[in-house]
């Protein structure tokens, strides 16, 4: 599981990934978002992904939390 001694959960996406027990690699595979991009999104609070990347990620998030919005994770 991501976050067990690997680093702090510094972003809301990182907290979501840890909460539902995904690894970065696993989340990357199901969301079809590059692992390096996910790593940056989990560690850099100021990084804003492209709209296409946001859409891929929010699709997975909504499977667990149906009322989630993009603005819950990124200020756009």
RAURLIN-V205913 format. One record per backbone hydrogen bond with DSSP energy under -1.0 kcal/mol. NH is the residue of the N-H (numbers start at 1). CO is the residue of the C=O. If there is no record, write none. Layout:
BEGIN
NH|CO / NH|CO
END
This chain:
BEGIN
2|22 / 4|1 / 5|3 / 10|8 / 15|11 / 16|12 / 17|13 / 18|14 / 19|15 / 20|16 / 21|18 / 22|17 / 27|23 / 28|24 / 29|25 / 30|26 / 31|27 / 32|28 / 33|28 / 38|34 / 39|35 / 40|36 / 41|37 / 42|38 / 43|39 / 44|40 / 47|44 / 54|50 / 55|51 / 56|52 / 57|53 / 58|54 / 59|55 / 61|57 / 62|58 / 64|61 / 65|61 / 68|65 / 72|69 / 73|70 / 74|70
END
